[in-house]
Amino acid sequence: MSQNSPQPRLVSDFAGDPDMQELVGLFVSELPDRVAKLNATWNQSQLGEVQRLAHQLKGASAGYGFPTIGDAAGKLEDALRASDAANQSSLNSLKRDLDNLIDLCSRAAA
């Protein structure tokens, strides 16, 4: 697949569950706000807040049937906990993890 090919949508593990449909839809509709907060706190170098937001997203995404997003959020959270913010290569790696998480969030579908 080329880099310009659209990535597949991420569908909740609860997609066929009528009891979860509304909740999953609400979670997906809130993802753009979560992404905006992640970007804003990253751009303000508030790495502790990025870590907190990633932690929240990790838990929520698993609960709404998006384990791929949860795994990426957990990876970012763990990397932030272990990072050396003064090290540019560490920051570059963290930014890649953040960008991956944002990409996954943008692909989530209710």
Secondary structure by P-SEA (a helix, b strand, c coil): cccccccbbbbbcccccccaaaaaaaaaaaaaaaaaaaaaaaaacaaaaaaaaaaaaaaaaaaaccaaaaaaaaaaaaaaaacccccaaaaaaaaaaaaaaaaaaaaccc
